[in-house]
Each structure stands twice: as structure tokens, then as C-alpha cells.
Amino acid sequence: QYITGQQEFYGLEFAVTPDVLIPRPETEILVEEAIKELRKLNELKKFAFCEIGVGSGCISVSILHNIPSATAVAIDISEKALAVAKRNTERHGVADRLSLRIGDVFGGVTDKFDMIVSNPPYIPDADLTDMQKEVRDFEPHNALFAGSDGLDVVRRIIGEAPEHLNPGGLLLIEIGFGQSEILGDLVDPTIWSDLEFIPDLQGIDRVLKIRLR
């Protein structure tokens, strides 16, 4: 995909470079769930979501492409990734509805949203040596690896998200194999409700979904 500079995702073609992760089919589960939930908000005149770690823009662009009434803010720590995302917003005609910002997790963002989505790094550092060569040697490590259990960034998102969600707002995070048990214990039931894990086609819990009380 880096050679051709293209990858198909959720029915759209995205530009990709070695500065961003190659979009993967599992992430379409996150997009599908976000679209389903945002369609329930159609009674609102205007609604907005936020993406943490925009990368190529495949998540935000796909959602905006399917929900014409939505707007979004998307954040990434990498200026080069934001440049790729900008290309993809222009390619698919959503640049006027997506504000791209540089920052670490919610750094510099004061807005409140109806939904927050993220495909953060979630692979344990120790798994590096076991990764496929194509992934290990070419994809950006800061978008893949996050501490001893892979959940360093996920913990930050869960901890900081309540400040940036409207009451009843949703948080959707892509997660890895075996992490749902740990996350089930991490989610504070006094802050969050409706805890749900959405499985992928292999039956692996792939998306954490929680609602702010």
C-alpha cells in the first residue's frame, strides 16, 4: 500500500504514506458503530464528534462522508500524518467539516462533543519482535505501541474524555486481543454507563463503547 500510496477503506480510496497506519478492515467496525449512533442524533440540528489520532483520516472522513450533517475535530501528534489526512479530506469533499489539529490526545482542545472516536496505539511494547516484518519495519511505531500492556494511551483517553463529552455522549475506542477484560475493570461505573464490547468477525472484542452519565 505504501508503494501504491493507496488503500481502500469503507468503500473509499485513501492516500497513505509511511507517516500513517495503513487502514485495516477491523477499524471499519468502529466506523460502522459510529455512523449507526450518529444517525440516531438526526433530531439535533447540529452535532459534532472528535477523533483522537486521526492518521490518514480514514475514520473521520468515512463518518463525515456518510453523515452529511456532522462536523468533526481530529487530532494527531504528527504534522506529517495531519498532512495526509488533509489530502484525504479534500479528496472526499469533507475538508470544510473537519478541523485538523496537532496535539497529544486532547491537547489544546476545549470543545465538547456528542461522540469521541479513536483507533489509538494499543499493542504492548514487548510484541514488537513478534510483529509481521511489513508492520514492524515500515509502519509508524508511535501509532502502534503503547506501554507494557498496550493501554497507556487508552487509559488517557478514557480519563480525559469526560471533560470533552456532552452528557450522554459516547466514547468508541478500537482495542486489541485480550484487552476487554482489563478495560472492563478500568471503566468507572459512576462516570460511564452502557459498557459494551463490539466483536470483530473473528469474535474478538474489537471496540470499547461507553456512554457518559
C-alpha positions as CSV (number, residue, x, y, z in Angstrom):
1,Q,0.0,0.0,0.0
2,Y,2.9,2.4,0.7
3,I,4.2,1.6,-2.8
4,T,1.0,2.4,-4.5
5,G,0.1,5.2,-2.0
6,Q,-3.5,4.0,-1.8
7,Q,-5.7,1.8,0.4
8,E,-9.4,1.2,0.2
9,F,-11.4,1.6,3.4
10,Y,-15.2,1.6,4.0
11,G,-15.8,1.9,0.2
12,L,-13.5,4.9,-0.3
13,E,-9.9,5.2,-1.6
14,F,-7.4,6.8,0.8
15,A,-4.0,8.2,0.2
16,V,-1.4,6.6,2.6
17,T,2.3,7.2,3.3
18,P,4.7,5.7,5.8
19,D,3.7,8.5,8.1
20,V,0.3,6.9,8.8
21,L,-1.0,3.4,9.6
22,I,-2.5,1.5,6.7
23,P,-6.3,1.4,7.3
24,R,-7.4,-2.1,8.3
25,P,-10.8,-3.9,7.9
26,E,-11.2,-4.2,11.7
27,T,-11.4,-0.5,12.0
28,E,-14.5,-0.5,9.8
29,I,-16.3,-1.9,12.8
30,L,-15.6,1.3,14.7
31,V,-16.8,3.4,11.8
32,E,-19.9,1.4,11.3
33,E,-20.9,1.8,15.0
34,A,-20.1,5.5,15.0
35,I,-22.3,6.0,11.9
36,K,-25.2,4.0,13.5
37,E,-25.1,6.0,16.7
38,L,-24.8,9.4,14.9
39,R,-27.8,8.6,12.8
40,K,-29.8,8.4,16.0
41,L,-29.0,12.0,16.6
42,N,-30.6,13.2,13.5
43,E,-33.2,15.1,15.5
44,L,-30.4,17.5,16.5
45,K,-29.8,20.4,14.2
46,K,-26.1,20.1,14.5
47,F,-23.8,17.5,16.1
48,A,-20.1,17.0,16.3
49,F,-17.6,14.3,17.1
50,C,-13.9,14.2,17.8
51,E,-11.2,11.7,16.7
52,I,-8.1,11.1,18.7
53,G,-5.1,10.1,16.5
54,V,-6.5,10.8,13.0
55,G,-3.7,9.3,11.0
56,S,-4.8,9.0,7.3
57,G,-8.2,10.4,8.2
58,C,-9.9,7.2,7.2
59,I,-12.2,7.1,10.3
60,S,-13.3,10.8,10.3
61,V,-13.6,11.1,6.6
62,S,-15.7,7.9,6.3
63,I,-18.1,9.0,9.0
64,L,-18.5,12.5,7.6
65,H,-18.9,11.1,4.1
66,N,-21.9,9.1,5.4
67,I,-23.3,11.7,7.8
68,P,-23.5,15.0,5.9
69,S,-24.9,16.9,8.9
70,A,-22.0,16.1,11.1
71,T,-18.8,18.1,11.8
72,A,-15.7,17.0,13.5
73,V,-12.4,17.9,15.1
74,A,-9.5,15.4,14.6
75,I,-6.2,15.5,16.5
76,D,-2.8,13.9,15.8
77,I,0.6,14.3,17.4
78,S,2.2,14.1,13.9
79,E,2.3,17.0,11.5
80,K,3.1,14.6,8.6
81,A,0.0,12.5,9.5
82,L,-2.2,15.6,9.5
83,A,-0.9,16.5,6.0
84,V,-2.0,13.1,4.8
85,A,-5.4,13.4,6.5
86,K,-5.8,16.9,4.9
87,R,-5.3,15.3,1.4
88,N,-8.0,12.8,2.1
89,T,-10.5,15.3,3.4
90,E,-10.0,17.3,0.2
91,R,-10.3,14.1,-2.0
92,H,-13.6,13.2,-0.4
93,G,-15.1,16.7,-0.1
94,V,-15.3,16.9,3.7
95,A,-12.5,19.4,4.4
96,D,-15.0,22.2,5.3
97,R,-16.5,20.0,8.1
98,L,-13.3,18.6,9.6
99,S,-10.9,20.7,11.7
100,L,-7.5,19.1,11.8
101,R,-5.4,20.0,14.9
102,I,-1.9,19.0,16.2
103,G,-1.9,17.8,19.8
104,D,-1.3,14.9,22.2
105,V,-4.6,13.2,23.0
106,F,-6.9,16.1,23.8
107,G,-4.1,18.7,24.0
108,G,-5.3,22.2,23.1
109,V,-9.0,21.1,22.6
110,T,-11.6,22.8,24.7
111,D,-14.7,21.8,22.7
112,K,-17.4,19.4,23.8
113,F,-18.7,16.7,21.5
114,D,-21.6,14.2,21.1
115,M,-19.1,11.4,20.4
116,I,-15.4,10.7,20.6
117,V,-13.8,8.0,18.5
118,S,-10.2,6.7,18.4
119,N,-8.1,3.9,17.0
120,P,-5.1,4.6,19.3
121,P,-1.9,2.6,19.6
122,Y,-2.8,-0.4,21.7
123,I,-0.1,-3.1,21.1
124,P,2.2,-3.9,24.1
125,D,5.8,-2.8,23.5
126,A,7.1,-6.4,24.1
127,D,5.1,-7.6,21.0
128,L,7.4,-5.6,18.6
129,T,9.6,-8.6,17.8
130,D,6.7,-10.8,17.0
131,M,5.1,-8.4,14.5
132,Q,5.0,-9.1,10.8
133,K,8.0,-7.6,9.1
134,E,5.8,-5.3,7.0
135,V,4.3,-3.8,10.1
136,R,7.4,-3.8,12.3
137,D,9.8,-2.2,9.8
138,F,7.5,0.2,7.9
139,E,4.5,1.4,9.9
140,P,4.9,4.2,12.4
141,H,5.6,2.8,15.9
142,N,4.0,5.7,17.7
143,A,0.7,4.7,16.2
144,L,1.1,1.0,17.2
145,F,2.8,0.6,20.5
146,A,1.7,2.0,23.9
147,G,3.4,0.7,27.0
148,S,3.8,-2.7,28.8
149,D,0.1,-3.7,28.3
150,G,-0.6,-1.5,25.3
151,L,-3.1,0.6,27.1
152,D,-1.2,3.7,28.1
153,V,-3.0,5.9,25.5
154,V,-6.3,4.2,26.0
155,R,-6.2,5.0,29.7
156,R,-5.5,8.6,29.0
157,I,-8.4,8.9,26.5
158,I,-10.9,7.3,29.0
159,G,-9.6,9.5,31.8
160,E,-9.8,12.8,29.9
161,A,-12.8,12.1,27.6
162,P,-15.5,13.2,30.2
163,E,-14.2,16.8,30.0
164,H,-14.9,16.8,26.3
165,L,-18.2,15.0,26.0
166,N,-21.7,16.3,26.3
167,P,-23.9,14.5,28.9
168,G,-24.9,11.1,27.3
169,G,-22.1,11.4,24.8
170,L,-20.4,8.2,23.5
171,L,-16.8,7.1,23.5
172,L,-15.7,4.4,21.0
173,I,-12.2,3.1,21.1
174,E,-10.7,0.3,19.0
175,I,-8.8,-2.2,21.2
176,G,-6.7,-5.4,20.8
177,F,-7.0,-9.0,21.6
178,G,-7.5,-9.8,25.3
179,Q,-7.8,-6.2,26.4
180,S,-11.5,-6.1,27.1
181,E,-11.2,-7.8,30.5
182,I,-8.7,-5.2,31.7
183,L,-10.8,-2.3,30.3
184,G,-13.9,-3.7,31.9
185,D,-12.3,-3.1,35.3
186,L,-10.9,0.3,34.3
187,V,-14.2,1.9,33.3
188,D,-15.6,3.8,36.3
189,P,-19.4,3.0,36.5
190,T,-20.0,6.2,38.4
191,I,-18.8,8.2,35.3
192,W,-19.7,5.8,32.5
193,S,-22.8,3.7,31.6
194,D,-23.8,1.2,28.9
195,L,-20.4,-0.6,28.8
196,E,-20.3,-2.7,25.7
197,F,-17.6,-4.5,23.7
198,I,-18.3,-5.0,20.0
199,P,-16.6,-8.1,18.4
200,D,-15.0,-8.3,15.0
201,L,-15.7,-11.1,12.5
202,Q,-13.4,-13.5,14.4
203,G,-15.3,-12.9,17.6
204,I,-12.5,-10.8,19.2
205,D,-13.7,-7.8,21.2
206,R,-12.6,-5.0,18.9
207,V,-14.4,-1.8,20.0
208,L,-15.0,-0.5,23.5
209,K,-18.2,1.5,23.7
210,I,-19.2,3.5,26.8
211,R,-21.6,6.4,27.4
212,L,-21.0,9.4,29.7
213,R,-23.6,9.6,32.5
